[in-house]
Amino acid sequence: MLIDRIIFVCTVIIAALYLYGTTQIPTLEIGDPLGPKAFPRLLAVAMFIAAAMLALEMWRNKAKNRQPIEGAPFESRVMVVLAAVSVWTGLYYLMFVPLGYIVATTLFLLPLTAYFNPRKWLANVATSLLFSIGTYWLFVKLDVALPKGVLAI
């Protein structure tokens, strides 16, 4: 499908530009030799992996001669969901510092998981909480300062 190829090419270009941008980050003479370059480079590698996975999926679909699912990409329902997610993400950014990372991220993820994974409340709550707590712990271990908000941990 043409849209998959466009997404693949755009992902590779963005990942390459992002990886090039990480080379422009100055290396400090003191401290950790990786410094501030480690996380951005890891993100660039993740984008390349995502592009490779998309290419593999396109190749498998071509090998199986599957026909893509037809549907209007700009249906009104799809556009309403896209607008709602965009507004919800904007509210998340506004509430990020006052509420703190764990609370804001959990409150951001819970309605999204509930909408896209309906009637599975236990899985949605567990995913939202564990992702928020797990990534907070990871960032704390990497010495990344995140807003504490109302929990003050």
Disulfide bonds with the S-S distance in Angstrom:
none
